[in-house]
Amino acid sequence: MKTIARKLLPTNLKNTIRSILESFDAFLLNLLSMPFFLAHPRISNSLYRIFSTKFDREQQAVLAGRLAYRANVGIGYRSSALLRRNTHRLEKGLSMQPRRAVFAEDFIIETVRCYAQCVSAEKVCNQELKWAGDVLNCYFSVVSHTTNIADAYQIFSQASGYCKSSDINKAALSIPYQYQQINQAQINTDSFTDLCLQRRAVRWFTQQLVQDSDINRAIEIASLAPSACNRQPFEFFVANDKTLAPSIAKYAGGTAGFADNIPCVIVVVGDLSAYPEERDRHVIYIDGSLAAMQLMLALETMGLSSCPINWPDLDVPEQKMAKRLGLKSYERPIMLIAVGYAKPDGMIPFSQKKPANVLRKDIKL
């Protein structure tokens, strides 16, 4: 309806309607900022919802994610958010200095039951099962076996046969290790700064084919980015086709004028079914963005340029993207990333960045 109205209504009428809506929005904001409403947030929230439905999609997505988590007991297709979270919690306990003789009693039964389910279902990827199995095996080898931990060990022992027979378990153990064992990268601050300066938002690309192998390698590097409890609640939907990519890119309003020359586009999608509680609803954006930044830097090292494309929470584009990608109600687009080989004579914005003395705020004693 909005799209039709934009095309049919004259410009002066559209400007008048926009002015009226902006005036009402300002009135509502001023009203809700009054002391009475600030002191009674439930009343202000209820009043706000009468005039705005802009948070409805997020609320429905969060609810759908919580329901999916409970229905699947935290076990999704190829990965288990519950197993990943609890395995990481065990890793932190194993890394503690000094390490306690007994820890994780409150969630170890839940963890081994989830592990057993994953082994039985044979749908979680082998690398994830190996990591969980290695950490659990390490955990049981160092903690004191209280009654609760001994019961958990029995469940683990009965379930771990499938993983032990897997070829992937011939690899090195996936357990905590000392910092001094890290392979130090041959890169210094100046060269890393150069890479960051090299990475610009490029909007003009040649039509040279982007190799799928390069995209896969960049995704692997992006997966090394940190995420809350190592749940990695995101996926990368790739349209690596010069006809398909522009059609996907056009769902984002910020691609007008350059979408048709994009040879490859990646949609970063967050998965709210990784969380049983509302409090974690924003983690998909944090973790997805950390991975996306690492992805773009990785692309630069391959000679590929990129452009992160903003994805505001707008109902119509969300519906179109969800339908086109086949997203579930708890899966939400975080951003789009255009990828390709930059045109040598293509223009890029200067984009002055804020200096450190503007961005830094010291916390006082």
C-alpha positions in Angstrom: 0.0 0.0 0.0 2.8 2.4 0.9 4.6 1.6 -2.4 1.4 2.3 -4.4 0.8 5.6 -2.5 4.3 6.8 -3.2 3.8 6.2 -6.9 0.3 7.7 -7.2 0.2 10.6 -4.8 1.6 14.0 -5.9 4.8 15.2 -4.2 3.2 18.1 -2.3 0.6 15.8 -0.8 3.2 13.2 0.2 5.2 16.0 1.8 2.1 17.2 3.7 1.3 13.6 5.0 4.9 13.1 6.0 4.9 16.4 7.9 1.7 15.5 9.7 3.1 12.1 10.7 6.4 13.6 11.9 4.5 16.2 14.0 2.4 13.5 15.6 5.5 11.4 16.3 7.1 14.4 18.0 4.0 15.0 20.1 3.9 11.4 21.2 7.6 11.5 22.2 7.1 14.7 24.2 4.1 13.2 25.9 5.8 10.0 26.9 8.8 11.9 28.2 6.7 13.7 30.8 7.6 12.8 34.4 4.4 10.8 35.0 5.0 8.4 32.1 8.7 8.1 32.9 7.7 7.0 36.4 5.2 4.5 35.0 6.8 2.6 32.1 4.0 0.1 31.8 1.5 2.8 31.1 3.8 4.6 28.6 4.6 1.3 26.9 0.9 0.5 26.5 0.1 4.0 25.2 3.0 3.8 22.7 1.8 0.4 21.4 -1.6 1.9 20.6 0.0 4.2 18.0 3.0 2.1 16.9 3.5 -1.5 15.8 7.2 -1.1 15.0 8.3 -3.5 17.7 5.8 -6.2 16.9 8.0 -8.1 14.5 10.9 -8.2 17.0 8.5 -9.4 19.7 7.0 -12.1 17.6 10.5 -13.3 16.4 11.7 -13.4 20.0 8.7 -15.4 21.1 9.0 -17.8 18.1 12.7 -18.3 18.9 12.0 -19.1 22.6 9.3 -21.6 21.5 11.5 -23.2 19.0 14.3 -23.5 21.6 12.0 -25.2 24.0 10.5 -27.5 21.4 13.9 -28.6 20.2 15.5 -28.6 23.7 18.2 -26.3 22.2 19.1 -28.8 19.5 18.8 -27.4 16.0 19.8 -28.7 12.5 23.5 -29.5 12.4 24.2 -27.6 15.7 23.0 -27.4 19.2 22.9 -24.0 20.9 22.5 -25.6 24.3 25.4 -28.0 23.8 27.6 -25.2 22.5 26.8 -22.9 25.4 27.3 -25.5 28.1 30.5 -26.8 26.6 31.9 -23.3 26.6 30.9 -22.9 30.2 32.8 -26.1 31.0 35.8 -24.7 29.1 35.8 -21.6 31.3 35.6 -23.7 34.4 38.6 -25.8 33.1 40.5 -22.6 32.4 39.9 -21.0 35.8 42.9 -20.2 38.0 42.9 -21.8 40.5 40.6 -24.5 39.1 38.0 -25.8 41.6 37.8 -29.5 42.4 34.1 -29.4 41.8 32.3 -27.1 39.4 29.4 -27.2 36.9 27.2 -29.4 39.1 24.2 -27.3 38.4 24.2 -27.9 34.6 26.4 -31.0 34.0 23.4 -33.4 33.9 21.6 -31.1 31.4 24.8 -31.0 29.3 25.4 -34.8 29.0 21.8 -35.4 28.3 21.9 -32.9 25.5 25.1 -34.5 24.3 23.5 -38.0 24.3 20.6 -36.7 22.3 22.9 -35.1 19.7 24.9 -38.3 19.4 21.7 -40.4 19.1 20.1 -38.1 16.5 23.2 -38.0 14.4 22.3 -34.6 12.9 24.7 -32.4 14.7 28.0 -31.9 12.8 30.9 -34.1 13.8 33.2 -31.2 14.6 30.8 -29.9 17.2 30.3 -33.3 18.8 34.1 -33.9 18.9 34.6 -30.6 20.7 31.9 -31.3 23.2 33.1 -34.9 23.7 36.7 -33.8 24.2 35.8 -31.1 26.7 33.4 -33.4 28.6 36.1 -36.1 28.7 38.6 -33.6 30.0 36.1 -32.3 32.6 35.4 -35.8 34.0 39.1 -36.6 34.2 39.9 -33.6 36.5 36.9 -33.0 38.7 36.0 -34.8 41.9 33.2 -37.3 41.2 30.3 -36.3 43.5 27.1 -38.3 43.2 25.7 -35.8 40.7 28.9 -35.8 38.6 29.2 -39.6 38.7 25.6 -39.9 37.4 26.5 -37.5 34.6 29.6 -39.5 33.8 27.6 -42.6 33.3 25.3 -40.9 30.8 28.3 -39.5 29.0 30.1 -42.9 28.9 27.1 -44.6 27.4 26.6 -42.0 24.7 30.2 -41.3 23.6 30.8 -44.5 21.6 29.5 -43.0 18.3 31.8 -40.1 18.6 34.9 -42.2 19.5 34.5 -44.2 16.4 34.4 -41.1 14.1 37.5 -40.5 12.0 37.4 -36.8 13.1 38.4 -37.8 16.6 41.9 -38.7 15.3 42.6 -35.0 15.2 44.1 -33.0 18.1 42.0 -32.7 21.2 39.6 -29.7 21.2 40.2 -28.7 24.8 41.5 -25.5 26.6 45.2 -24.8 26.1 47.8 -22.3 27.4 48.2 -18.9 25.8 51.8 -19.6 25.0 50.7 -22.4 22.7 48.9 -19.9 20.3 50.5 -19.6 16.9 51.6 -15.9 16.7 50.4 -14.2 13.5 53.1 -12.5 11.4 51.4 -9.2 11.4 52.0 -5.9 13.3 49.9 -2.9 14.1 51.0 -0.9 11.1 50.2 -3.7 8.6 46.8 -4.3 10.3 46.0 -0.6 10.1 46.9 -0.7 6.4 44.4 -3.6 6.0 41.7 -1.6 7.8 42.4 1.5 5.7 42.3 -0.7 2.6 38.8 -2.0 3.5 36.4 0.6 2.2 32.7 0.3 1.4 33.0 -0.4 -2.4 29.8 0.0 -4.5 31.2 -0.4 -8.0 32.4 -3.8 -9.1 33.7 -5.5 -12.2 31.7 -8.5 -13.5 34.5 -10.9 -12.7 33.2 -14.1 -11.2 33.6 -14.4 -7.4 34.9 -17.9 -6.6 32.8 -19.9 -4.2 36.0 -21.3 -2.7 37.0 -17.8 -1.7 33.6 -17.1 -0.1 33.8 -20.4 1.8 37.3 -19.6 3.1 36.1 -16.1 4.2 33.2 -17.7 6.0 35.5 -20.1 7.8 37.7 -17.1 8.9 34.6 -15.2 10.0 33.6 -18.2 12.1 36.7 -17.5 14.2 35.2 -14.3 15.5 34.0 -14.4 19.2 30.4 -15.0 20.1 28.5 -15.1 23.4 29.1 -18.6 24.9 30.3 -19.7 21.4 26.8 -20.2 20.2 27.4 -18.5 16.8 23.7 -17.7 16.2 24.1 -16.7 12.6 24.3 -18.1 9.0 25.5 -16.6 5.7 23.0 -16.8 2.9 25.0 -16.4 -0.3 23.7 -15.3 -3.7 26.8 -15.7 -5.9 25.3 -14.9 -9.3 25.3 -11.6 -11.2 21.5 -12.0 -12.0 20.4 -13.2 -8.6 22.6 -11.0 -6.4 21.1 -7.7 -7.6 17.5 -9.0 -7.0 18.4 -9.8 -3.4 20.3 -6.6 -2.8 17.3 -4.5 -3.9 15.4 -5.6 -0.9 17.6 -3.2 1.0 16.6 0.5 0.5 20.3 1.6 0.6 21.2 -0.1 -2.7 19.4 2.2 -5.1 21.6 3.2 -8.0 24.3 0.5 -7.6 22.5 -2.8 -6.9 22.5 -3.9 -10.6 26.3 -4.1 -10.7 26.7 -6.3 -7.5 28.0 -9.8 -8.6 27.6 -11.5 -5.2 25.7 -10.6 -2.1 25.7 -12.2 1.3 22.8 -11.9 3.8 23.8 -12.3 7.4 20.9 -13.9 9.2 20.5 -14.3 13.0 18.8 -17.2 14.7 16.8 -16.3 17.8 16.1 -20.0 18.5 19.5 -20.1 20.1 18.1 -18.5 23.2 15.5 -19.5 25.8 15.2 -16.0 27.3 14.2 -12.5 26.0 17.3 -11.0 27.6 19.5 -12.4 24.8 17.4 -11.0 21.9 20.1 -8.6 20.8 23.0 -11.0 20.8 22.3 -12.1 17.2 23.2 -8.5 16.1 26.4 -8.4 18.2 27.7 -11.8 17.3 26.6 -11.5 13.6 28.3 -8.1 13.3 31.6 -9.4 14.8 31.6 -12.2 12.3 30.6 -9.9 9.4 33.5 -7.6 10.1 36.0 -10.4 10.2 34.4 -11.7 6.9 35.0 -8.4 5.2 38.6 -8.2 6.3 39.2 -11.7 5.1 37.8 -10.8 1.7 40.2 -7.9 1.5 43.2 -10.3 1.8 41.9 -12.2 -1.2 41.6 -9.2 -3.4 37.9 -8.9 -3.0 36.1 -5.8 -1.9 32.8 -5.5 0.0 30.1 -3.1 1.1 28.1 -3.6 4.3 24.5 -2.7 3.6 22.2 -1.5 6.4 19.1 -3.5 7.1 16.6 -1.4 9.1 13.6 -3.0 10.8 10.9 -2.4 8.1 7.9 -4.7 7.8 7.6 -5.0 4.0 11.3 -5.6 3.2 11.5 -8.1 6.1 8.5 -10.0 4.7 10.0 -10.1 1.2 13.4 -11.2 2.4 12.0 -13.9 4.7 9.9 -15.3 1.9 12.7 -15.2 -0.7 15.2 -16.9 1.7 12.7 -19.2 3.3 13.4 -17.9 6.7 11.6 -19.1 9.8 9.8 -16.7 12.0 12.7 -16.6 14.5 15.3 -15.9 11.8 16.1 -12.2 11.2 18.3 -10.5 8.6 21.1 -8.6 10.3 22.8 -7.0 7.3 23.7 -7.5 3.7 27.2 -7.6 2.3 27.9 -6.9 -1.3 31.0 -8.7 -2.6 33.1 -8.4 -5.7 36.2 -7.2 -7.4 36.4 -3.4 -7.3 36.4 -1.3 -10.4 39.7 0.5 -10.4 38.1 3.8 -11.4 35.1 3.4 -9.1 34.5 6.1 -6.6 34.3 5.5 -2.9 33.2 8.0 -0.1 36.0 9.5 2.0 34.0 8.8 5.2 36.0 10.7 7.9 36.2 8.7 11.1 36.0 10.0 14.6 39.4 10.4 16.4 40.2 8.5 19.6 39.8 11.6 21.8 36.2 11.8 20.6 35.3 8.2 20.9 37.1 7.5 24.2 35.4 8.2 27.5 37.4 7.5 30.7 35.7 6.0 33.6 36.6 7.9 36.8 37.5 6.5 40.1 
